[in-house]
Amino acid sequence: MKNKLPFLSIAVLLFFISNQTIFAQKDNYSAIDSLIKTTSVRPFNGTILVSQNGKIKYSKAYGYSDFVKKTPLKLDDPFVILSNSKQITAVLILQQVELGKIVLNTAIKKYLPNIKQPWTSTVTVENLLNHTSGIVDLEKPAIFPAGTQFKYSDLNYILLAQILERVTNKTYETVVTELFKKNYMKDSFFPNASNQDEVVNGLQFFKDNTTKEIKGVIVPKERIPAAGLVSTVEDLALWNNLLHNGKLLNLVTYGRMTSYTITNQYSVFGDKEIGYGYGIRVNDEAKIKEFGHTGIVPDQGFTSVNLYYPKTKTSVIVLENQTFENFDIAYYFETEIRKIVLNSGLLD
C-alpha cells in the first residue's frame, strides 16, 4: 500500500506552493525586459527603476548615453528630468511657506512688484503651483480668471523660481543645490557650464525617421526650475521616499501639495480626468492611489515619468534620452511599464 501524506501536510504544501507562485509573480519583471527589447512601435533607450520601501525591485539601463560612440548607459547616468523639475520647485516654495516667508493665497504682486500686469493682483502663489493662473505670456492678459480653469504652463514655475529667489535672497541654483546636498541626492544638479557635460546626450526622432543628437542642456536657464533639472532614477526614488514620508514637508503642507481643486486628463494616467496638486498629478480615481508626473522637451531629446504609490511605498521611474515628433508614441514604453507594474501584484 502506498504511503499517503496526511491531509494537513498536503494543505500546508499547497499553501506554500501557492504563495511561492504569488511571490514569484510579484517580483517577476521579465515582461519589462521583453518589452524594452521590442522595436515594433519605437525603440527604447533609457533607465528604469522600480523600488518599494527603499529596496530596488527592478532596475535596468538599456541603450546608449552617446549614440555616435555607442557608449552604454549606466543606471547612475544623469538625465534632464524635464517637468519632473516642477515637483522639486514646488517643495522649495512650500518649505518657505513653512518658514512663514511665503503665503499661498497671497497675490504674487507682493513678491514680484516689478511685473506690471494687472493679473499680479489676482493670481496667487497657489495658482502658479497648480496651473490655474491663466498666465500664458508676461506681456499679455491672463486667458481666464485665476483659479477657474487649468492651463499647464512652464511660465508658472519660472515665476515661482523668481519668488523663491526674492524671499531667500539666493539664486534658485543655490537653493536647489543646497536641497540636493542636504538630502544626499549626489547625482542631481542644476545644469551649468561646469557640470552639463555629465548629462547623457539626447536624441530627437522626426516623423521622416531622421534623428538629431543633442549634447549638453539646451533648456534656457530661466526655464530650468520648470523643466531642466538633472537627476537619475536612483536619486528620484530617494526623492519620492523623502517627499512622501514626511522628510521634506510637514504633514499639513504635504497634504495640501497632494490635494487638488482642479482636474485634467493626461494619456499616461488613462482616460479619466485626475487631480493636479502642486507640481504633481493625483490619481485617486483608480483602484490604487497614484502620484506622478511626466516630462518631455522635444528639442532637448528627453522623456521622463516618475510615479509613486503611497499604499505600498512603491516608485516607478522611467527616464529616456530620446523624444519622438509623433506624440502618439512618445510615452509608449512608459505607459506599458506602468501597466506591467500595476498588474504585477506588487501594489496590492
C-alpha positions in Angstrom: 0.0 0.0 0.0 1.3 3.4 -1.0 2.0 6.0 1.7 -0.2 9.0 1.7 0.6 12.4 3.0 -1.7 13.5 5.9 -4.4 15.9 4.7 -2.9 18.7 6.8 0.6 18.2 5.3 -0.9 18.4 1.8 -2.7 21.6 2.7 0.4 23.2 4.0 2.3 22.1 0.9 -0.3 23.6 -1.4 -0.3 26.8 0.6 3.5 27.0 0.3 3.5 26.4 -3.4 0.6 28.9 -4.0 2.4 31.6 -2.0 5.7 30.9 -3.7 3.9 31.4 -7.0 2.4 34.7 -5.9 5.7 36.0 -4.6 7.4 35.0 -7.9 4.7 36.9 -9.8 5.2 40.0 -7.7 8.9 40.0 -8.4 8.9 38.9 -12.0 9.6 41.8 -14.3 10.8 39.7 -17.2 7.9 41.3 -19.1 9.7 44.7 -18.8 12.9 43.1 -20.2 10.9 41.7 -23.1 9.1 45.0 -23.7 12.1 47.2 -24.0 13.7 45.0 -26.5 10.9 45.4 -28.9 11.0 47.9 -31.7 7.7 47.4 -33.4 6.3 50.8 -32.1 9.6 52.5 -31.5 12.9 51.7 -29.8 13.6 52.2 -26.1 16.7 54.0 -24.8 16.9 54.9 -21.1 16.9 53.8 -17.5 14.2 52.2 -15.4 13.8 51.7 -11.7 11.1 50.1 -9.6 11.6 50.2 -5.8 9.5 49.5 -2.8 10.2 50.7 0.8 13.6 51.8 -0.3 14.6 48.5 -1.8 15.1 48.0 -5.6 12.7 45.5 -7.2 13.8 46.1 -10.8 16.4 48.3 -12.4 17.8 48.4 -15.9 19.9 50.7 -18.1 19.3 50.0 -21.8 20.8 51.7 -24.8 23.3 54.5 -25.2 24.4 57.7 -23.5 26.2 58.7 -26.6 24.6 57.5 -29.8 27.6 58.1 -32.1 30.2 56.5 -29.8 27.7 53.8 -28.8 28.6 54.3 -25.1 26.3 52.0 -23.0 24.0 53.7 -20.5 24.6 53.2 -16.8 22.0 53.3 -14.0 23.5 56.3 -12.4 23.8 58.4 -15.6 22.2 61.8 -15.2 19.2 62.8 -17.3 17.3 66.1 -17.8 14.1 65.3 -15.9 12.0 68.0 -17.6 8.7 68.7 -15.9 9.5 66.5 -13.0 11.6 69.5 -12.0 8.3 71.2 -11.1 7.8 69.0 -8.1 11.2 69.9 -6.7 10.5 73.6 -7.2 7.1 73.2 -5.5 8.8 71.7 -2.5 11.2 74.6 -2.3 8.3 77.0 -2.3 6.4 75.1 0.3 9.5 75.0 2.6 9.4 78.8 2.5 5.7 78.6 3.3 6.5 76.6 6.4 9.1 79.3 7.4 6.4 82.0 7.0 8.2 83.7 4.1 5.5 82.9 1.5 1.7 82.8 1.9 0.0 80.5 -0.6 -3.2 82.6 -1.0 -1.4 85.9 -1.4 -1.3 87.7 -4.7 2.0 87.4 -6.5 2.3 91.2 -6.7 3.7 91.2 -3.2 6.6 89.0 -4.3 7.0 90.2 -7.9 6.4 94.0 -7.8 8.4 94.7 -11.0 5.8 92.9 -13.1 3.2 95.5 -14.1 0.5 93.3 -15.5 -2.9 93.6 -13.7 -3.1 89.8 -13.1 -0.4 90.1 -10.5 -3.1 91.5 -8.2 -5.4 88.4 -8.6 -3.1 85.5 -9.3 -1.9 83.8 -6.1 1.2 81.7 -5.4 -1.2 78.7 -5.2 -2.5 79.5 -8.7 1.0 79.2 -10.0 1.6 75.9 -8.3 -1.4 74.2 -9.6 -1.5 75.9 -13.1 -4.7 77.8 -12.5 -3.2 81.2 -13.0 -4.3 81.7 -16.6 -1.0 83.3 -17.4 0.5 82.3 -20.8 2.7 85.4 -21.5 4.3 88.0 -19.4 3.2 90.7 -21.9 -0.4 89.5 -22.3 -3.6 89.4 -20.2 -4.5 86.2 -18.4 -6.7 84.0 -20.6 -9.1 83.3 -17.7 -9.8 84.5 -14.2 -7.3 83.0 -11.7 -8.5 79.7 -10.1 -11.3 79.0 -12.5 -9.6 76.7 -15.1 -6.4 74.6 -15.7 -3.8 75.7 -18.2 -0.4 73.9 -17.9 2.5 76.3 -18.5 6.2 76.4 -17.6 5.8 80.1 -17.1 4.0 79.4 -13.7 7.2 77.7 -12.4 9.5 80.3 -13.9 7.6 82.9 -11.8 7.8 80.6 -8.7 11.5 80.4 -9.1 11.7 84.2 -9.1 9.5 84.4 -6.0 11.9 81.9 -4.3 14.9 84.0 -5.2 13.3 87.1 -3.8 12.3 85.7 -0.4 15.6 83.8 0.1 18.0 86.4 -1.3 19.7 83.5 -3.1 19.7 82.3 -6.7 17.4 79.3 -7.5 20.5 77.4 -8.4 22.0 77.9 -4.9 18.7 76.9 -3.2 18.2 73.7 -5.2 21.8 72.7 -4.8 21.5 73.0 -1.1 18.4 70.9 -1.1 20.1 68.1 -3.2 23.2 68.2 -0.9 21.2 68.1 2.3 19.2 65.1 1.1 22.2 63.1 -0.3 20.9 63.3 -3.9 24.5 63.2 -5.1 23.8 62.8 -8.8 21.2 65.6 -9.1 22.1 69.1 -10.0 21.2 72.4 -11.7 23.0 72.2 -15.1 25.6 74.8 -15.8 28.8 75.2 -17.8 30.9 73.2 -15.3 28.7 70.1 -15.0 26.4 69.7 -18.0 29.0 67.5 -19.8 27.9 64.9 -17.3 24.4 64.7 -18.8 23.8 62.0 -21.3 23.2 63.0 -24.9 19.6 63.4 -26.1 18.2 62.1 -29.4 15.3 63.6 -31.3 13.3 61.5 -33.8 11.5 63.2 -36.6 8.5 61.9 -38.5 10.6 61.3 -41.6 12.8 58.9 -39.5 15.7 61.2 -39.4 17.3 62.0 -36.0 19.3 64.7 -34.3 21.6 64.1 -31.3 21.7 66.8 -28.7 24.8 67.3 -26.5 24.5 69.4 -23.4 21.5 71.1 -21.8 19.8 73.5 -24.1 16.8 74.3 -21.9 17.1 78.1 -21.2 18.4 78.9 -17.7 15.3 80.7 -16.6 13.2 77.6 -17.6 15.3 75.1 -15.6 13.1 75.3 -12.4 10.2 74.2 -14.6 11.8 71.8 -17.0 15.6 71.5 -16.8 16.9 70.0 -13.6 19.1 66.9 -13.8 18.8 63.7 -11.8 18.9 59.9 -12.0 16.4 57.1 -11.5 18.1 56.3 -8.2 18.0 59.9 -6.9 14.4 60.3 -7.9 13.4 57.1 -6.0 15.2 58.6 -3.0 13.3 61.9 -3.6 10.0 60.0 -3.6 10.8 58.3 -0.3 11.7 61.6 1.3 8.8 63.6 0.0 6.0 61.0 0.6 7.3 60.0 4.1 7.5 63.4 5.8 11.2 64.2 5.3 10.8 67.3 3.2 7.5 68.8 4.4 5.3 68.6 7.4 2.1 66.7 7.3 -0.2 69.6 6.7 1.9 71.2 3.9 2.3 67.8 2.2 -1.4 67.2 2.5 -2.0 70.5 0.7 0.5 69.7 -2.0 -1.1 66.4 -2.8 -4.7 67.7 -2.7 -6.4 69.3 -5.7 -9.2 71.7 -6.7 -8.8 71.2 -10.4 -8.7 68.1 -12.7 -7.1 67.4 -16.1 -6.8 64.4 -18.3 -3.4 63.0 -19.3 -2.8 60.0 -21.6 -0.2 58.2 -19.4 -2.7 58.1 -16.5 -5.6 56.8 -18.5 -8.8 58.3 -20.0 -10.3 59.8 -16.8 -9.5 63.3 -15.6 -7.4 63.3 -12.5 -6.3 65.9 -10.0 -3.4 68.3 -10.2 -1.8 69.3 -6.9 1.4 71.4 -6.6 3.7 70.1 -9.3 2.2 66.6 -9.0 -0.7 64.7 -10.5 -3.0 63.0 -8.1 -4.8 59.9 -9.4 -7.4 58.8 -6.8 -9.9 57.7 -9.5 -8.2 54.3 -9.9 -8.2 51.3 -7.5 -4.7 52.1 -6.4 -3.9 55.7 -5.5 -1.1 57.2 -7.6 1.0 60.3 -7.5 3.1 61.2 -10.5 4.3 63.5 -13.3 5.5 63.3 -16.8 8.0 65.3 -18.7 9.0 65.9 -22.3 11.1 68.6 -24.2 11.4 67.5 -27.8 14.3 69.9 -28.6 16.3 68.6 -25.6 15.7 64.9 -26.6 14.5 63.6 -23.2 11.3 62.0 -21.8 10.6 61.3 -18.1 7.9 59.7 -15.9 8.0 59.5 -12.1 5.2 57.6 -10.4 4.6 56.8 -6.7 2.1 54.5 -5.0 1.7 55.5 -1.3 -0.1 52.4 -0.1 2.9 50.2 -0.8 5.6 53.0 -0.9 6.5 52.0 -4.5 8.3 54.1 -7.1 8.2 53.5 -10.8 10.7 55.8 -12.6 11.5 55.8 -16.4 14.0 58.2 -17.9 14.7 58.2 -21.6 17.2 60.3 -23.5 15.1 60.4 -26.7 11.9 62.0 -27.9 9.6 61.5 -30.9 7.9 64.1 -33.0 5.0 61.7 -33.3 3.5 62.3 -29.9 1.2 59.3 -30.1 4.2 57.1 -29.4 6.1 59.5 -27.1 5.2 57.8 -23.9 4.7 54.3 -25.3 7.2 52.4 -23.1 6.4 54.5 -20.0 2.7 53.7 -20.3 3.4 50.0 -20.9 5.8 49.7 -18.0 3.2 51.4 -15.7 0.7 48.7 -16.8 3.1 45.9 -16.1 3.7 47.1 -12.6 0.1 47.8 -11.9 -0.7 44.2 -12.9 2.2 42.6 -11.2 0.7 42.3 -7.7 3.4 44.4 -6.2 1.0 47.3 -5.4 -1.7 45.2 -3.8 
